[in-house]
Amino acid sequence: MARMINQERCIQCGACLPACPNQGIEEVDGRYRIDSNLCTECFGFYADSNCVAVCPADAVEFAPNGVTEEDELASLAAQLRPDAFPRD
């Protein structure tokens, strides 16, 4: 599943920005957001979502309509990072 940042919990610390291997987190007008088109749950990079691991406020949650299947996450990861996931 893609992740999202709960704005009510987020303390705007920015710890999540460098945590995303797909550069899918951005800060706009002092609020952090995860681009669901770039979120692969850190598939192929970390065992768990890195943004969740680094967030001191537990503000990162599952997005309600995000990608859910591992093969979909793998496909998206390969599209976003062909350098890290070369196709045979």
Secondary structure, DSSP 8 states (H G I E B T S, - for coil): --EEE-TTT-----TTGGG-TT--EEEETTEEEE-TTT--TTTTT-SS-HHHHH-TT--EEE-TT----HHHHHHHHHHH-TTTS---
